[in-house]
Amino acid sequence: MLNLNDIVRNDLERIVAVEPENDGTATLFRRTNEDKVERLSLPFKPWLLLATPTLAEQLSGLDELIALPGDGIFTIRAIFQNANAYYEALKTLKKVTGKSPSAPNAPYRVFSDLAQQFLSTYPARLFGGMAFGEIRRMQLDIETHAIGEEHFSDPKRPDDAIFLVSLKDSTGWEKYIVSENNNELQLLQELIATIQERDPDVIEGHNIFNFDLNYILTRCKMHKLPFAIGRDGSHPSQRESRFSAGEKIIPFTRCDIYGRHVIDTLHLVNLYDVSHRDMDSHGLKASAKYFNVASPDRTYVEGSQISALFFKDPQTIIKYCMDDARETDAISRILSPSYFYQTQLVPLTYQSVITRGNATRIDALLCAEYLMRNAPLPVPAAPIPLQGALTASDEVGVFHNVWHVDVRSLYPSIIISKQLTPASDKEGIFLRLLTELRKFRLAAKDARKTAPPEKKGEYDALQSTFKILINSFYGYTAFTQGTFNDFNMASLITATGREILSGMRDFLVSSGATVIEMDTDGIYFTPSATQQDMQDMEQKIQATLPPGIEIELDASYKAMFGYKSKNYALLHNDGKITIAGAALKSRGAEPYQRRFISQAITLMLNDKLSEVRPLYEKYVEDIENHRLPISDFAQKENLSTSPQNYAEKLKEGKTKRSAAYELALASGKEYKVGDAVEFYVTGNKKSVSVTDNSCLLTNAPTDSRDENLPYYISKLQQLYKKLTEFSTLS
């Protein structure tokens, strides 16, 4: 039987939330087998780590000092009587050392998340012994008035009230709340009462941090009404934060609710697309269609029309709002389970597991094992230059009958086969955890094969969870802030990976295959005319590899378009097309460009090269005659700083001019970090200053068109030239 307690120790079961208090205790919430929530109070005294005993002599409010014998740097754990004493100690340490806790050479180490402190040392994990379907999840979506010509809602504008809230939870319960006679206060009071009555463990929404919750909190403040939805009747707290999804950094206003977790499905979608990179949009409606969870009778309403239509046809808007909540639930059911099961392993709250990066989760897991053993922690190693994975595009153009060979978990396999562990990991925790996680994942995959239908989804989520964690262990070794990082080990892993992939390429070439693309742990190639047996080819490649390294010839494709390294398109045997790489599928490109490149590549992969030129000419004609909607030319930019901060940096010469920020400043709207600015380029010359020749999409004239035709035709021409480089197109 699969048991996560075999990997990490967990002395508590069915805990859905933990809240450290100020009095030397922690309040825990347990969802019982009868679906009730009970409250527990356990001792918890905050702590920090010290490098020298002399520092402890300068601290007051100490409860206990625990020696951590060994070769690490932080050899003392100082435990305080309560949270107030702990926070006073932080002030003292910063003053006497002249170092903040985050300074790389600070003689003390702080885990600022008190929930992480409790979970790491009790030891405990959230959701232990529970399946994903056992937590109570509530979805929330609001609709707001937009009074004014701008067609956008501003929570600080008195008339832009919330007029509708849709709620749903994982039991199948649904409810909508309407502002009767424009009584927003009554709506908010009923919303608070409903959340307390349903008592969810998790509140979900799409863009819930930057929109729904922030809007509700602003309106409650206007009415002098506490948004008392915490399990202790408290008002949520907010702070500005940043969320990373690959190279993308998304500012958001974090919201913490006592005893509950807030999950933003927009974050989940962004994390999903880091590895898949085939979503055209991360908005709710587009995401629901992508994941095939949009109902056939789903109600769609243009955002700018919602407020006005509600007065004429409230039932349509009610259905629209409820569909939003249902789609949020459906997306969460697909994307959340992996993070739910990670929370059963990692000593972080569910909300933090999602908003923190993979390497941070691995670090929390490793540090918890050391703390539980009362072993001292080291300090992160200084970074050194690294040579990365082997990526190359050996051939360009269109190829048919393409095979893909993949090395299963290349980097984890190298670590385990060579028995590698970071130099500072004196307890050998890194290698042990990686080995056990891989075994657990294989066990979950095997269990799925014989599991009843209702359990297959759980095992799928488990194996997916462990795949994510396992593949993160290599990245952790080169994580600058990783407690046990080891850049020499990271370099050895990538060097071994390059040797393995190069050896596979040499074998394939010697067998008469044409290698098209190599990317970290896999190779796309066309086999020779005499080698058409995939199983036989897999066995031959496997025979060339060292022990512990396993490959899988996992797919074949009708055709492939190779453009350059990490940029290609695949025609699947079922006719589906996958496009990868920013050069071919940049989200920064305008919609008409993305659509053209997708259609052109589709023609090329289906041996219809002669139709690409007419397609291009049709687009040019449509642009010249204003047949495309103006939204097809709009760029969308999310603000990474406030317009006011941009203006200050521009004045100081610390940044370059930006059309998005200039338009935001001139709009009169109070844009904030994370808001999207959509704009298009105006003028009549293909070479223009975008900053000086742009217009907000919402301000586009309705009686005439002013998009810059030469500019957009020139950009289309450049796309077309990308294709002519690799074909006989003319």
N, C-alpha and C positions, 0 to 999 in steps of 0.2 A: 504493500500500500504506500502511496506517495505521501510523505510527511515532511513539510518544510522544517520542522523542528530538528530533523536530522542534519540540516545545514547550519541553521542559526538557532540559538536557544531562545525560547519564548515562554516565559512563566505565566502569561495571562492569555486567556482565550476570549474571543468574541468582543474585544474592545474596539469601539468605533470612533472614539475620540479621547484625547487626553489634554487637560488644561492645567499646567502648573500654576499654583496659587502663590500668594505672597506670605503665607503663614507657615511654610515648611511642609506643605502637603501638595498633592496633585489630585485633581478630580478627574475620574475616568467614567466614561459612559459605555455601558455594555448592553448590546442588543441580545436579548435572550432567545432561546429556541422557540419561545411563544411569541416572538416579534414584539416584545415589550422592551423599553429602555430603562435600565436601572443605573443608579449613580453610586460610584464607589469613591472613597477617600483613602489615599495611601500616602505614607510619608515620602516626601521628596525635598531634598535640600540641594540647591544649586551648587555647582562646583566649577573650578577652573584648574588648569595645570600650571605648575611653576618649574622653572629651570634650576633655581637655587633656594635653599632653605632660608637665606637671609631675607628674601622677599616676604616670606610668610610672617616674619617678625614685625613687619610694618602694617599688617592687616588686622582689623578688628572684626568682631562678629563671626569668628571662626568656630565651627562645631567640631571639626576633626581634620587632621592631616594624615594622609595615607602615603607611605613611601612606595615608589614604583621601581623596584630594583631592576637593573639591566643597563644596556648600552645606549639607551635613548637619551634625548636632550631633556625632555620634561619628565622629571623623576619624582615629582610630588603632586598629589591631587589634594587641593585645598577645598574643603566642604564647608559651606556657610550655614548659619542658623536659619536663614530665610532669604527671600529674594531681595529684600531691602539691603541686607548686609552684603549680599553678593554684588549688587549694583554700586554700593559705596566702595567696595574693594576694587572694582574696575576703575573708578575715578582715581583712587589712590595709586594703583599700579601705573596708570597712564601718567600721573604726575611725577612719581618718584623715578620711573624709568625713562620718561621722555619719549616713550614709544606707544603708539596706538596698538590695539590687539591685532590689527591686520598687517602691521609692519613685519617684513620678512625676518628681521633680527630681534624681534621682541622676545624678552626672556620669560614670557608667559603665553599660554595658549588658551583661547576662549572659544567655546562652542556657543555662539550667541542664541541659538534656537533652544529654549529651555525644554521644549517637547523632545527634541533630539537627545538632550542630556538625560531625561528620564528614561526614554526608550533604550538608550545605549547601555545604561548601567543597572536598570532594574534586574535583569534585562526583559524587555517586552517588545512586541511588534503589534501594530494595529491590524485588525481583521483576522487575527489568528483563528484557524478552524472554521472560517466562513467561506462560502462560495459568493461569487459576485452578485448573484441574484438575491442574496439575503440582506444586503444593505438597502436602506430606504433612500432612493434618489428622487429628488423633486426638480422638475424643469420649470423655468420661469421665463416669460416673455412679456414685454410691455409695448403698448402703442401710445404715442404722444402727439399732442397737437403741434402744429407748426404755423403759428399766426404771423403772417408777413409774406413779403414777396420772395424771400430767400428759399422757402420750402424746406428749411431745416429746423429741427427742434433745438431749443436752448433751455436747459433746465432752470437757468437763472432768470428767464423771461417769465413774468407772472402768468401770462395767458397760455404758455406752452405746457399745459398740464398733462398729466397721465390720465387717459380716459378709459384704458382697458388693460387688464392683466389676464394672461392665460397661465394656468397652473396644471401640472400633470405630475403623477409620481409613478414609481416602478411597480405599484400594485395594480395599475390600470385606472386608478381614480383620476378624474379630470374636473376642472372648474374654471369658469371665467368670472371676473369681477368687473362690472361696468360702473363708471362714474355717473350715477343717476343725477340728473339736473346739474351736471358739471360740479358735483360735490367731490372734489379730489380728496379732501381730508377723510371722508367716509370710506372711499376706496382704499386708502392707505391703511386705515384702521382695520378694515376687513382683511386686507392682505396680511398684516401682522398677526391677527388672530388665527387666520387659516394656517400660516406656517407653524405657529406654535401648536395648533391642534394636530396637524399631520406629523409634526416632529421629524423632519427628514434628517438623515445623517449627512447628506450631500445636497447642495443646491447647484443646479446646472443651468447654463444658458450659453448662447452663441454670442460672443463679444460681451459677456455679462459683466466683466470687470470695467471695461471702458465705457459701456453704455448703460445697461439696465440698472445695475446696483448703484453706480455713480449717480444716475438720474434720480432714482428713488431716494437716495440719501439726501440729495440736494433739495428735492421737493419736501421731504420730511422736515428738513431744517427750516424751510420757508414757512411751514405750518407750525413750527416749534413742537413737533411730534417726534419723540424718540423712536427710531426704527428698531424696536425691541424684539429682535428675532433670535438673539442668542439663547442657548439653553438655560442660561441664568437670568434671562430677561434683559440682557445688556444690548447696547447699541453697537453695531460693527465698527471696527477700526479700519482706517485706510492709510496707505502710504504708497508713494511712487516707487515703482520697481521696473525691472527689465526682464524680459523672457527671451531666451535664445532658441532658435530652431535652425540648426546648421549655421550658415553664415548670416542669417537674418536675425536682427535684434528688434524685438517688439516692446516698446515701452507700454506699461499698463499700470493702472491704479489698483494695487492689490487690496483686497478686502478680506478681513479675518472676522469670522463669526464664532463666538464662543460655543464650543461643543459641536461645531459643524464644519464641513469642508465646502469650499466653493471651487467648482470645476468649470473651466471655460472650454467649450468644445471647439472654439476657434483655435485655441492653443493645441488641442489634440489633432486637429486637421493639419495645422502647420507642421507638427512633429511627424505626422504620417508622411507628408509630402517631402520631407527632407530626403527620405530614401527612395520614394517612388517618383517624384518630380514629374508627374503627368497631370496635375490638376490645373485647369485654366483659371480657377478662382477658388478662394477659401471662404467665400460667403456662404451663408446657410443654404440658400436655395440651390446654388451650384453644387455644393458639397452633397446635399441630399440626392441630387440627380446622379452625381458621380458614384455614390455608394448604393445607388438603386433602391433608395428608401423613400423616394418621393411618391406619394399616393397618386394614382391616375386622376383622381378628382380633386387634387390639391388646388387651393385657391391662390391665385397670384394677383397682386395689386402693385402698381408702381409706387415706390416709396413716397414720392412727392404728392401722390393723390390720396394717401391713406386718411389723413386728417379730414379733408373735404368730403371724401366718400362716406365717412362714418356718419355724418349728419344726414346723408341721403339714404344710405343703405347699411345700417349698423350690423345686420346679420352677416353680410359678406365680410366685413372687417373682423367680426368675432370669429368666423370660421378661419379666416386668414391667420389671425393671431394664434388660434389653437393649433393650426397646422404647423406653425413655427415651433411650438412646444413639442409636438409629436415628432417632428423631424430632429429636434435637438436630442430627444430621448433615443431615437433610432441610431443616430450617429454615435452617441455615447455608448450604446450597447455594443457597437462594433469596435470602437477605439479605446474605451476605458478599461476593459478587463486586464490588459497587459500591465497597466499601471497599478491597478488594484492588487494584483498578485505580487508586483514588486514591493508594494507597501508591506506585504507580509514578511518580506526579507530585510528591507532597509529601515533603519531606525529614524524615519522621518514621517511626518504627517502625509496623508494622501495628497493634499493640496501641494505640498512641497515636493513630493516625488515627481509631480508633473512639471512644476515650474523650475526645477533645478536640473542641471545637465547630467548626462550619463556618468561622467567622470566624478562629479560631486557625489552622486549616489554610491559609486564604488568606494569613494573615500570614506563616506559615512559608515559603510558596511565594514571596511577594514579597521577603522578606528574603534568601532564598537567592540570588535573582537578583542582588541588590545586592552581596552578599558575594562572589559569584563574579566580579563586575566590579571588586572593590575600590572600590566606591562607598560614601560615608558614609551612615549611616542617620539619619533625623530622629527627633524625639520625637513621640508622639501629640498631636494637637490637643485642646484643652479642649472638652468637650461644650457644645452650645447647645440650646435647646428646638427640637423638631422637630414639624411637623404630619405625621401619618402618612398612610397610604393612604386612598382613598375607600371607605368601607364604608357601606352603607345598606340598610334594608329599606323599600322604597316601598309594598309591599302586604302584608297579612297574610291568612291563611285558606288554603283549598284551591283550587288552580288546575289546570286540565287542559291537555294539549298544550303543555308547557313546553319552550322551547329554551334552549340555553346557548351564548353566544358568548364566546370566550376570546382575549385578546391573547397571542400567543406570546412568552414570555420578555419581558414588558413592560419591566421595569427594565433588564435587559441590553440590550434593543433601544434604549431611550432613551439609555443610556450610549454605545453604539456609533454611533447615528445622529447624536448631538450631539458625538461625539468628546470625551467628558468624561474627565478623569483627575484624581486628587487633586492638590492644589496642591503637596504636598511630594514628589511622585513626579517628580523631575527627569529620571529615565531613561526615563519613559514605559512602565514595565513593566506597570502595572495594565491599561491599555487594550490593550496588545499581547497579554497573556495571555488576557484576556477574549475578544478577537477570534479568537485562534487556537483557544481551547477551543470556541467556538461552531462554527467551521468543522469542527473535528475531530468534534464531536457529529453534525453534519449528514452528514459522511462516513461515520460509523459507522452511522447510520440507513440511508443509501443502500446501504452494503455488506451490511447484513442482508438486503435484498430479494433479492439474487442469491447469498447465501451458502448452502453446503450445510447440511443440517439440523443437523449436529454443530457448526457454527460460529455458528449464529443466536443461541444463548444468550450467547456471548461478546460479540457485537456489541450485544445488548440490554443487557448489563451495562455495556459501554463508554458507550453513549449515555446510560444512566441515571446513570452516574458524572458525566459532564460536565454533565448537566442540574442535578444537585445543586450542583456547583461554580459553574457559571455563575450560577445563581439566588442564590448566596451573595455575589456581588461587591457588590450593592447594600448588603446588611446589613453588609458589612465597612466601608463608608464611614462608618457610624454606630456602629462598634465602639469603645467607649471606650478599649480597650487596643490598638487597631490602630495599628501603626507609621505607616501612611500614611492614617489616617482623615481624613475631610474632611466635617464636618457641613454646611457650606454646599452642597457637592456633593450630599449626601444630600437636603437640603431641595429643591434644584432638581429632582432626580429624582422625588421624590414629588409635587411641584407639577405637573410635566409629566404624570405618571401620572394625577393627578386631572383635569387638563384633557382628556386623551384619553378617559378613562372618562365624564366628564360630556358630552363631545361625542357619544359613542356613545349615551348615554341620551337626549339631546335628539333625535337622529335617530330612534331607535326610537319614542319617544313621538309624534313628528311623523308617523311612518308608520302610526300606529294601534295599535302594540303596547302591551302592559301590562307595565311593568318591575316585577318582583317583588323581586329581590335583586341588589345589587352588592357585590362582594367583591374588592378590590385590583386584579385583572386580568381579571375576567369579569363577565358579566351574565346572570341568569336572567330570561326574559320569555316572555309568550304573544304570538304573532304575531296580527295582525289577521285577520279572516275572509277577506280578499282576498289575503293574503300567506302562501301555504303552500308556496312553493318555497324550500327551505333554501339551495340553491346561489345562487339569485338574490339572496336576502337577504344572504348572505355578501358577494357582490360589491358590493352597494349600501353596506353598512357599510364595507367596505374602501376604497371610493372617497372616503369622508369623512375618512380618516386621513392623517397626514403621512408622507412617505417614510421607509422603514426600520421602520415599525410594521405588523406583519402580524397579522391575526386569523384565527380558525378557528371556524366554527359547528360545534362538534364533537359535539354530543349533543342528543337530544330525549328527553323523559320523558312518561309517561302522565299523571302528576300530581305536584304539589308542594304541600307544606304549609309556608307561611311563617309563622314565629312572631315573630322579631325579628332584627335584624342578626346575621349569622353563625350563626343557629339556624334550621334548616329540615330538611325530610325530602323525599326524592325517591322516586317510584315508577318504576323502570326499566321499559322495554318488555318485559323478560323476567320481570317480576313481583318482582324483587329490590328491597328497600327500603334506602335509605341515610339514616341520621339523623346530622345534624351539629350541633355546638354544645353547650356545657356545660349550657345551660338545659334541653335536651331529653335529653341523654345524659351526665349527670355520673357519673364513676366514684366520686364520693363518696357517691352515693345507694345505698341498700340494694338488694339484688337484686330484691325484690318490686316496688320502684318502677320500676326500669329495665325490668322485664318488662312492667309495666302500660303504661307510656308507649309502649313499642314496639308492643304489641298494639293499643292505642287508636289510634295514628297509622296503623297498617296498615289498620284499619277505615275511618278517615276518608279515606285516600287511595284506597280501593277503593269509595267512595261508600256506605259502610255506617254512616252517622252514627247511625242509630237503634239500632245494636248497642253503642254505646259506653257508654250508661247502664247497660244490663244487665251489661256487663263490669265496670263499677265496682261495682255492687251485689253481683256474684258475689265479687269480691275482698273486699269488706267482710264478707260472710257467711263466707268462708273464714278470714279473720283472726279473727273473733269465735269461730269454732268450732275454732280451732287446727289447721286443715287444712294450712296451709303449714309447711314445715320451719322450725325455729328459725333455721337458717342464712340463710333468706330475709330476716331482719331484722338481720343482722350488718353493721356497718360495719367497714371494714378501713383501718387507718392505719399507714403505715410511719414508724418513729421517725427523725426527722432529727437528734436529739441523744440522748445517753444518759439514761436515767431519773435517774441521779445528778446529772447536769448540770441537768436540768429541776428537780429538787428544790432545788438550790442557787439557781437563778434565781428560783424561786417564793418562796423564803425572803427573797430580796433585793428582791422586788417587781418583777422584771424580766420576768415572763411571767404569763400567765393560767393558771388551772387547766385541766387536760385530762384527760378520762376515760381516754384510751389510756395516758397516762403514769402516772396514779394506779393503774390496774389493773396495769400492768407492775411498779410498785414493790411493790404488795401481793401479787403472785403468788408471790414466792419464786424465780422463774426469773431467770436472769441475762440480761436483754434487753440488746442492744447496738444501736448505730446501724444503721439499715437494716432491722431486724427488723420484721415485721408483727404488729400487735395487732388481733385480731378480737373485737368485743364487741357486745352488744345492750343496749337500754334496758329497764329493769324499772319496776315501779310500776303505779299504776292511775289516773293523771290525765294528761291530754294535755299539760299544762304542768308539766314537772318539770325539775329540774336533772339534765342528762345525766351530769355528772361524779359526782353523788352517787347516781345510780340506774342503774348499769351493771354488767354481768357479762361476764366473758370467755366467749367462745363455748365454749371447751373445758371451762368449769365449769358449763355449763347443766345443770340437774337432769334426770335421765332419767325420774323417776317422776311429774313434774308440770311444767306450763308456767308460766313467770313473766314472759313478755314483756309489755310495756305496751301493751295493746290500744287504749285511747283515743289514745295517742301515735301509734301507727302508722296507725290509721284516719284521724287528723287529717292526717297527712302525705299519705296517699293522696287525701284530699279536696282538698288544695291542688293536687295534680297534676291532678286532674279539672277544677278551676276554670281551669287554664291553657288547657284545650281549650274550655271554654264561652265564653271571651272572644272566640273567633273563629268561632263557629258558632251554630246555633240549638239546640244541645244543652240539655237541661234535666234 
